[in-house]
Amino acid sequence: MDTLKKYIRRYKKQCILSPLFKLLEACFELIVPLVVKGIIDTGIPNKDRTYIISSVLILCGFALAGIVFAITAQYFASYAAAGISADLRSDLFDKVTRLQEKDYDRLGASSLITSLTSDVNQIASGINMVLRLLLRSPLIVIGATIMAFTVSVKLALIFIVADLILFTVVYLNMKRSVPSFRKTREGLDEMVDVTSNGISGVRVIRGFNRTSDIEKGFVSKSGELNLDQKKAAAISAVLSPLTYLVINLAVCLLIGLGALDFKTGALTAGAVTALYNYMSQILVELIKGANVIVLLNKAAACLERVKKILAIDTEEKQETVELSGRSCAHEIRFEDVTFSYPGSSEPAVENISFDITPSSTLGIIGMTGSGKSTIAKLMAGLYEPDSGVVSIDGVSVTEVDRDCLAQELAMSLQKTSVFTASIRDNITLSRPGISEEDCMKACDISMTREIVDGKEEGLDYIVHSSGAGLSGGQKQRIGIARTLAGNPGVVIFDDSTSALDSITEKKVINNLFEMENRPTVIMISQKIRTVKRCDKILFIEDGKALYCLPHEKLYETSESYRRLCSLQREAV
């Protein structure tokens, strides 16, 4: 509940009025058996039509008022639940967009999607039911027990015993069901993960005729989730029959003892009827309460998952530094940097040291898994090094203001993400300060102008997030244009020309090297031809920097580099 407190405060009025109207409705229901008792014990034996008609009119008035109060309570409960869930989802989404790279790796996309959608919806349903029934049901149970004492103290003891047994059953049920429902949510995460993998890779799966394997994996996960849900449902399912059993036994006992008291004249027929009605009210409310508790158990498990995400620290450091120069080339320096991914026993990069002077170009090359992309992520501030310092203009990247770093350092990845929007929007990403001229200049350098000119709508051509209608190379060119459009001082190309043909790639590289006011450029690739024109080439192997030299000197110095050049038919 601590997580929801600040959201509940925003809808305090609705959260108070909804239970209040439900309590008023409950009060009317508790009076009804007494009115019926009066009709049976007073109106009918005395044949007092006036008393009977007035009592019936009172019952009709109670029914009408109860309907009005119930509808009003439902309105306020729905209003509060919808508002609280919307605010919670908004804050959760804001938190997700600010998570660090390591948090994304740990949580996984499937868990985040489930939390944003299914978990928040389950919490909204729980809030709605709490406002409507959580106070009403206990009031009816306790109120009916108290009212039973006004009718018969001896028989009211049956109510006390039944209430104690039922509260014990509810407590034990909740204790077991919450962990079970939490496990089903984790299973749902895995299902989402399997499903998204199958959908995103459907072309590859069909191309290699592995559809049956994906189906088996899906059926297996679905079966595991089915078993977990059955176990959780079985625990909750016990609650309702036990409630019926306890209440029905109490009713049988009540009717039996009531009949004996009626014979001796200790109780009237109306009193027995009133006690039966109160016991029936308890039965109905406890059945409702059982359903509410099942729903609350699910909502509690979901809230716990959401709470863990909201509790992740994404606050930026209070004291950050802004770079002195804007939209100009910057110096990058690595000083004895070591970094390991969470859960990994071996460092991804170890004791890396090099520096890049402003407006110079650095190529980074190495075999797959050697740590090239890790260096790029450390440079962009996506990860913090375990030891050593990554600095830009002498300031540690971790201490630079995030907005400033995002403006001055741009990164283009091998797998370019495109969004369902126009080409212009995919390049500018709604960043302020990017003019039409900046956009077209970036298109010219990245050879995206060919794509734009080939569409009737030009920059307004709508592309889709799936990338339908665009080749891998076209998406990479849009990604390069996106990187250059903001005029950053440092640009990192992490194998972002891998899908380009050799001619287009050569044109893009030539345009980059011939830029006016050229930024500091880092080219990461597995291809010698992509990096050979760079001022220096950082050659890494197994996370360690072997050399940082120009192409010619590196060719003369390193046997491994010469062998790699020979394999790619590249020489000095």
N, C-alpha and C positions, 0 to 999 in steps of 0.2 A: 504493500500500500504506500510505502514511502515514495516509490517511483511515481505513483499517480497523484500524490498530494497536490503538486503545483498545477496539474491539469484540472483537478476537481475544483480548486479555488476559482478558476475562471467561470465555472458553471455552478457556483455555490447555490444560487437561488433555485435552479432546477433540481439540484441534488437534494435540497431540503424540501421543496414543494412536492416532489413526486412521492417520497415515502409518507409525507404528511397526509396527502389525499388518500393514500392506501390505508393508513392507520384509521382515518375517518370511516372509510368503507368497512374496515374490520370491526370498528365499534358498533356500527349498525348491525352487522351480522351476529355479533355476540348478544345483542338485545332481542333478536328475532325469537330464539327458543323460549324466552320468558313471556313474550307476547302470545306465542302458541300455547304455553302452559296456562295462561290466563283464559284463553278461549276454551280449552278443554276442562279446566277445573271450575271456572266461573260462568262463562257465557253459555256453554251447552247445558250443564245441569240446571241452571236457572232460566233457561230458554229466553235469555236476554238478547234480543235481536240487535238492539242498539249497541250493546257492548261488543257483540260479534262483528257488526258492520264497521264500527269505529276501529276495532282491532285490525280488521282486514285492510281498511284504508291506511292505517299506520304501516302495515307490512308493505303495501304497494308504494307508499311514500319512501320507505327504506330502500326498496328495490330500485326506484327511479333515482334516488340520491346516490345509491351505490354505483349505478351505471355511469352517472355524470362524473363521480369521483374517480372511477376506474379509468374512464377515457382521458380525463385530465392528467391523472398520474402517468398513464402510458405516454401521453404527449411529452411531458417533461422528462420522463426517463429516456425516451428515444432521442429527444433533443440533446440531452446531456451526453448520452452514449456516443451519438454521432459526432458531437463536437469534440469530446475528449479523445476519441479514436483518431479524428482528423488531425488534431494538434500533436498527438503522440506519433502518428505516422510521419508528419512533417518534420518533427525533431529527429526522428529515427533516420529519415532519409538524409537530413542535413548531416547527421553524425556519420552515416555511411559514406557520403561524399568527402568527408574530411579524414577518414581513416588512413593510417599509414599503410604503406605497401605490405609490411609484415603482418598487419592485422587482416588485410584481405587474404593473404596466403593462409593464415591460421583459420579464419572463419569459413572461407569459401563462398562463392557466389550463390550456391543453392541455399545455404543457410540464411544469407542476407535477404534473398528474394522471398523465402518462406516467412521470415520475420516481418517483412514489410507488408505482406499480403495476408496470408492465412492467420498468422499469430495475432496481428492487430485486429482482424475481424473477430477472432475468438474472444479477445479481450473486450471488444465493444459489446458482444452478446452477453458476456459475464456482467459488465457494468449495468446493462439494461435490466437483467434479471435481478441483480442485487437491489437496485433502486425500487423495483416493483414488488419483489417477494421476500427478500431476505429479512426485512423488518416485519412485514405483514404476517408471515407464517409463524415466527416465534410469538408474536402478539396474540394470534388466534389460539395457539397451543396453550400459552400461559394464561391468557384471558379466559379461555374455556375451562381451564382447570380451576381458576379462581371462582368463576361463575358457578361451577359445579358445587363448590363449598356452600354457596348461598342456598342451594337446593337440598343437598344431603352431605353432611360432613363425612359420614362413614363411607358412602359410595365414592366420594371425591378422592379417597385414598387410592382407589384403583387408577385414577388419572395420574397421581403422583408417581406411582410405580411404573406405569406405562411410559411416562415422559422420561424418567431416568434411564430405563432400558433403551429407549429409542435414541437418546442423546449419546449414550455409550456406543451404540451401533454406528451412528453417524461419524463419531470421532475416529473409531477404528477404521472405518471405510475410507475416510479422507487420508488417513496416515498411509495407507497402502496404495491408493489410487493415484495420488499426485506424481510419485516417481514413475508409475506405469505410463501415465499420459505424457510425461516428459520424454520417455523413451520412444513413444510413437511419433513425437514431433521430430526427433532426431532421425527416425526412419523415414519420415516424409522428406527431410532434407536430402537424404541419399536417393530417394525416388526422383526428386527434382533434378539432382545431379545427373543421374542415369538418363533421364528423359531429355534434358538439354544437350547432353553429349550426343545422343542418338539423332536429335533433330539437326544440330549444327553440323554434324558430320555425315548427313544422309547421303550426299553424293559419293563420298569416299567409301562408305559402307556398301552402297549398291554397286559401285565400280569394282570392288573386290569381292562381291557376292557374299558379304558377311552379315546379311540381314538376320539370318537364323541365330547367329551368335548374340547379336544385340537383343533379339527377342528373348533368348534364354536368360540373358543377364537381367532384362527387365522383369521377366516372370519370377526369377529368383528373388529379386529385391521386393517385388510386389508381394510374394508369398511371405517373406520375413515380416514385412509391414503388416500384413493381414494377421499373422500370428500375434504380433505385439498388440494390435488393436483389439483382437479377441480377448487377450489376457486382461487388458485394461477394461474392456467392456464387461467382462465376466465379474471383475471386482465391483464395478458400479452396478451391475445387474442384480447382485445379491441384495443391495440396499432396499429396493422396492418390495420384493417378496417378504423380507424380514419385517419391513414396516407394516405390510398387510397382516402378517402373522401376529405380531404383537398387538396391533389395534383390534383385530378380529377376536383374539382371545380375551382382550379387555372388554369388548362389546358383549361377548357371551357371558363373561363373569358379571358384567353390569346388569344385563337383562335377567340373569338367574337370581342374583341377590335382590334386584329391584322387584321382581315378581313376588319374592318372599315377603319383602317389606310392604308391598301393595296388599297382600292377603291379610297381613296383620294390621293394616291401616296406618303404618308408619309413613307410607308414601302415597301420594295421589297418582292417578293415571297421567296427569299433566306433568308431574315432577319426573316420572320415569321417562316420559317422552322428551322432556327438556334435557335430561342427562344423556339420553340416546343421541339427541341432536348435537349436543356438545361433543360427544365422542365421535360422531360422524364428521363434524367440522375439523376435529383434530386429524382424523384419517385423511380427509381431502388435503389439508394443508401440509401434512407430512409427506404425502405423495408428491405434491408440488415441490416441497422442500427437498425431497430426494433428487428430483430432476434438476433443481437449482444447484445442488451440491455437486452433481455429476458435471454440470456445465462450469461451475466454479473451479473444479479440479482441473479441467482442461484450460480454463483461462489463467489459473495460477501457474501452470506449467509454461504457458505461452509468455506470461508476464515475466517469469524468471529468465527466459531466453532473451526477451527484449531488454530487460534490465542489464544483462551482461554486456550487450552491445552499447547501451547508453552509458555504461560505467567506464568504457574505454577512454583513456585520457587522450584527447586530440587538441588540447589547448596549446597554443603556441607560447614560446618563451616570452616572458613579460618584456625583457630588454632585447630587442633585435636591432640589427644594423642595416641601414639602407646603403646600397652601393653609390659611390659618389658620381660615377659617370652613368648616363642612361643612353641606350641605343648606340653604344660604342663598344669596341672590342675589349675583352677582359682577359686577365691572366688567370690561368688555372694551375694549381699546384697540388700534387699528391706527395705526402711526406710519410713514408714508412707505414702505409695503410694496410691493415689486415681486416678481413670481414668474413664471417661465417653466417650462413642462413640458419634460422631457427630450426633446431632438431638435427642439424647436420654435424657429423663428427669431424669433418675436414673443412678447413677454410676454403671459401670460393676464390679469394685472392689473398696473397700473403706478402707482406713487406714490399708493397708497390710504391715506388718513388719515381716521379717525373714532373716536368713542368712544361707549360705551353705559354709562350709569349703572346701578347695581344696581336690579333690579326694574322697569326700564323696558323698553319694547318698541321694536324696530327692524325696519322693513320694508326689504327689499332688492329692488329691481325693475329690470328692464332687458330688452332684447331677448334672444332666444336666442343663446348664445355670447358674451354680454357679460362673463362672469366671475363670475356670482352663486354658482354651486356651488363655484368655486375659492376664493372668500372663505370659504365655510362650511368647506371642507376645511382651509384655513389656520387658521381659528379653532379647529377641533377637533384641531389638531396632526398631521393626517395628512400634511401636507407642511411643509417648512421654507422660509421665504421666501428669495429670493436676496439681498434687501437689506431693511432696515427691521426692525421688531420688532412681533410680535403678542403682547400681554400680557394676563394675567388677574389682576386685583388687583395690578397693578404688577410681576408676575413673568412673564418670557418663557415662552410656552407650551412652548417646547422644553426648558425647565429644570424644568418641573413634573413631579412624580412621575407615572408613567403610570397607576398604579392610582387615584391621587387624581384625575387629570384625567378618567379614564373614569367615576368616580363622580359628579363634579361637573358634567361637561358631557356632555349626551346629544344625539343627532342622529337625526332622522327623515327618511328619504329618500323621493323620489318613487316609486321602485320598491322596495316593501317585500318583504324576503325572509322567507318563512315556512318553518318546519321541520316535519318529520313528528313531531308531538308534540301534546299538548293545547294548548288556547288559553291555559291558565294558564302552561304551560311556555314558550310562545312569547312571553308578556308578561314573565315573570320572568327567563327565560334562566338559571334556577338560581342567580341572584344572591343571596347571603346578605343577610339583613336586610329583604327585601321580604315584608311580611306579607300575609295575605288581605285585610285592610282597605285596604292600599296598592294592591293589585291591583284591587279593586273601585272604589276612588276614581278610579284612572286610567281604568277602563272607563267610569265615569260622565262624566268630562270629555271623553273622546274619542268618546263615543256608541257605544262598543263593547258597552255593556250590552244594547243592542237585539239584537246578534248572539248574545250569551250567553243571553239569555232566550228566543231563538228555537230553541235546541237543548235536547233532553231532558237531555243530560249536563251542560249548563251550561259551566262553565270546563273541565270534563274532556273536552269534545268534541275528538276527534282531527282535526286538519287535516293535510294532506299538503304536502310540499315543492313539489309542482307547483301548489298553490293550487286544486286541483279543489274545486268546491263553494263557493268564495268569489269574490265580485266584486272588481274592482280597488279600489273604494272601501272594501269590508270589510277587505281586507288593509291598506290605508292606515290605517284606524282602529285595527287591532291594532298597527300600527307606532307610531302616536301614543301608544297606551296603554303600549307597551313603553318609549317615551322618558320618560314621566312617572312610571312606577311606582317608580323608584329615588329619587324626590324630589331631582333634580339642581338645582344652583344656576343653571345655564344650559341652556336648551333651544333647539335649532336645528331649524326645520322647513323643509327644502329642497324646496319645492314639494310637500309631503306631503299637501296637500288637493286636488290637481289632479283626482283621480278622484271627489271627493265632489260630490253635487248641491248646488245653491246653498243649500237650506234646511239640510241637514246641516252643510255647511261653516260657515254662519252660527252654528249652535248650538255647534259645536266652538270657534270663535273667541270667542264670547261666554263660554263656560265657561273658556277660557284667561284671558281678561281679568278674570274675576270670581273667580279662584282666591285663596284665602287664602295668605298668605306666597308671593306670586307670584314665580317665578324670573325671571331676565333672559331675555327672549324675543326670538328673531330669526326673523322670518318672511320666507322667500324665495319669491317668486312672480312670475308674469308677469301676474297679474290684480290690477287696482287695488282691487277690492272686498276682496281678502284682506288687503291691507296698509294700507288707508286709515285704520284706527283706531289704527295704531301711533303712538307718541310722535314718532318721526322716520322718514323714509323716505330711504334711500340710493339715489339714482338713478344708475345706472352705464351707461356706453356705451363699447363697445370697450375694456373693461378699465380705464376711468378713471372716478373718482367725480366726477360733475358737481355734484351737490348732496346735502346731508344736512339736510333740513328737514321740518317737519310737513306733512301733506297740503295744507292750505289755502295755506300760504306757498309750497310747492313748485309748486302750481297757478298761483299768481300770478307766480312767478319764471321758470319754465322753459317755453319754447314747446314743446319736445319732449315734456314731461310733459303739457301741455295737449292736444297732439295725440293722445297715447296715451290720455288720458282720454276724448277725443271718440270715438276708435275703439271704446272699450269702453263708451261711453255712461255714463261715470262723471263726475260733476262735484262741486263743493263743495256 
